[in-house]
Amino acid sequence: MSVPAVLVTEAGRRYGRRWALRHCSLAVPAGRVVGLIGPNGAGKTTLLRLLAGLLGPSEGEVRVFGRSPTDPAGLPTVAFLPQDKPLYNRFTVTELIRYARELNPRFDAAFARSRLDGLGIEPGIRAGQLSGGQRAQVALTLALAKGADLVILDEPVANLDPLGRHDVMRDLMTVTEERGLTVVLSSHVLSDLEDACDYLVLLQGGRVQLAGEVDDVRASHVALNGPADLAGALDEGPHTVVARGGRGRQATALVRLAGPHLDPRWIAREPGLEEIVLAYLRNPEVSALPKVVAA
Ligand SMILES: Nc1ncnc2c1ncn2[C@@H]1O[C@H](COP(=O)(O)OP(=O)(O)OP(=O)(O)O)[C@@H](O)[C@H]1O
């Protein structure tokens, strides 16, 4: 089996006495676009900074392509774009590209120029004169051009208009495929990630609540509608009830399946990804995590 791009084993990080992230375990194969989703303060930035080697774990272990992310030998293989998109305001776009090329031996200046050209961002403009959206695009381009194997993006589309958000996510998919990258990106908004990501990690309250391949997450959940007297039997297993609802004689439930056996009196339908994520967010005590075995 090949080395996972990201392997996190029971990792936690605290600031002072407060844990921002706990019992976090993930194994992400190379080549995936990983969507990290969760409400404010869930621990997304903390996890991304652990992967980028900007923070060390307070407990547990983090590995990126088999190495500790703080190992200097791995630096050229990881690119990190922070939430505030830092750029030297006095540098022109051309100067930023030149500077990035000097710092990064694998930097692909032709790719960076051509992407920014395609976006209509002039090479002579200074970073301080860019709009918020243009700034996000320039910072993203520099991160993608670094020649890294893992690109970590903290809320890359937060400043973009709806068309810009859509275009960036589409570009990300293309670039990931063309360059054989692994991308981990965060957002509060599932709809930003839904079409582009093939792996989903849902964080809430510093814990991983749901993680897995998007196709598996979709296939393993079902939305049920049926007579209210069926609802109680769901608690006897083997399935996990993520959320329940209904009124009077009708019951509804969103269930994670553990096998094919379901009472045939339930009417079952395939839920959307957003419906699944919302069900978990509303029920923080339920989780669905793949087994992570340390290599
Ligand atoms: N440098 C720090 N010092 C102390 N506490 C911190 C620090 N950075 C983050 N935290 C705390 O850790 C928790 C997780 O923060 P984090 O920034 O990782 O969340 P997030 O999911 O990225 O949030 P957001 O979506 O608002 O950016 C929060 O409770 C936050 O207050």
The ligand as an SDF file (V2000), in Angstrom:
LIG
                    3D

 31 33  0  0  0  0  0  0  0  0999 V2000
   -3.3250   31.2130   18.9200 N   0  0  0  0  0  0  0  0  0  0  0  0
   -4.3660   30.8200   19.6490 C   0  0  0  0  0  0  0  0  0  0  0  0
   -4.3820   31.0040   20.9920 N   0  0  0  0  0  0  0  0  0  0  0  0
   -5.4220   30.5970   21.7510 C   0  0  0  0  0  0  0  0  0  0  0  0
   -6.5280   29.9780   21.2570 N   0  0  0  0  0  0  0  0  0  0  0  0
   -6.5750   29.7880   19.9470 C   0  0  0  0  0  0  0  0  0  0  0  0
   -5.5100   30.1880   19.0680 C   0  0  0  0  0  0  0  0  0  0  0  0
   -5.8360   29.8450   17.7970 N   0  0  0  0  0  0  0  0  0  0  0  0
   -7.0600   29.2580   17.8840 C   0  0  0  0  0  0  0  0  0  0  0  0
   -7.4870   29.2170   19.1550 N   0  0  0  0  0  0  0  0  0  0  0  0
   -8.7610   28.6170   19.6320 C   0  0  0  0  0  0  0  0  0  0  0  0
   -8.8260   27.2910   19.1430 O   0  0  0  0  0  0  0  0  0  0  0  0
  -10.1330   26.9720   18.6990 C   0  0  0  0  0  0  0  0  0  0  0  0
  -10.0920   26.5160   17.2370 C   0  0  0  0  0  0  0  0  0  0  0  0
   -9.6800   27.6140   16.4350 O   0  0  0  0  0  0  0  0  0  0  0  0
   -9.4300   27.4780   14.8710 P   0  0  0  0  0  0  0  0  0  0  0  0
   -8.9270   28.8130   14.4030 O   0  0  0  0  0  0  0  0  0  0  0  0
   -8.6010   26.2980   14.6210 O   0  0  0  0  0  0  0  0  0  0  0  0
  -10.9110   27.2210   14.3620 O   0  0  0  0  0  0  0  0  0  0  0  0
  -11.5350   27.3650   12.8800 P   0  0  0  0  0  0  0  0  0  0  0  0
  -12.4220   26.1950   12.6790 O   0  0  0  0  0  0  0  0  0  0  0  0
  -10.4540   27.5920   11.8970 O   0  0  0  0  0  0  0  0  0  0  0  0
  -12.3990   28.6820   13.0600 O   0  0  0  0  0  0  0  0  0  0  0  0
  -12.8580   29.7720   11.9300 P   0  0  0  0  0  0  0  0  0  0  0  0
  -13.7940   29.0590   11.0180 O   0  0  0  0  0  0  0  0  0  0  0  0
  -13.5580   30.7930   12.7750 O   0  0  0  0  0  0  0  0  0  0  0  0
  -11.6290   30.2880   11.2640 O   0  0  0  0  0  0  0  0  0  0  0  0
  -10.9840   28.2200   18.9270 C   0  0  0  0  0  0  0  0  0  0  0  0
  -11.6680   28.0560   20.1460 O   0  0  0  0  0  0  0  0  0  0  0  0
   -9.9640   29.3310   19.0340 C   0  0  0  0  0  0  0  0  0  0  0  0
  -10.4150   30.3400   19.8860 O   0  0  0  0  0  0  0  0  0  0  0  0
  1  2  1  0
  2  3  1  0
  2  7  2  0
  3  4  2  0
  4  5  1  0
  5  6  2  0
  6  7  1  0
  6 10  1  0
  7  8  1  0
  8  9  2  0
  9 10  1  0
 10 11  1  0
 11 12  1  0
 11 30  1  0
 12 13  1  0
 13 14  1  0
 13 28  1  0
 14 15  1  0
 15 16  1  0
 16 17  2  0
 16 18  1  0
 16 19  1  0
 19 20  1  0
 20 21  2  0
 20 22  1  0
 20 23  1  0
 23 24  1  0
 24 25  2  0
 24 26  1  0
 24 27  1  0
 28 29  1  0
 28 30  1  0
 30 31  1  0
M  END
$$$$
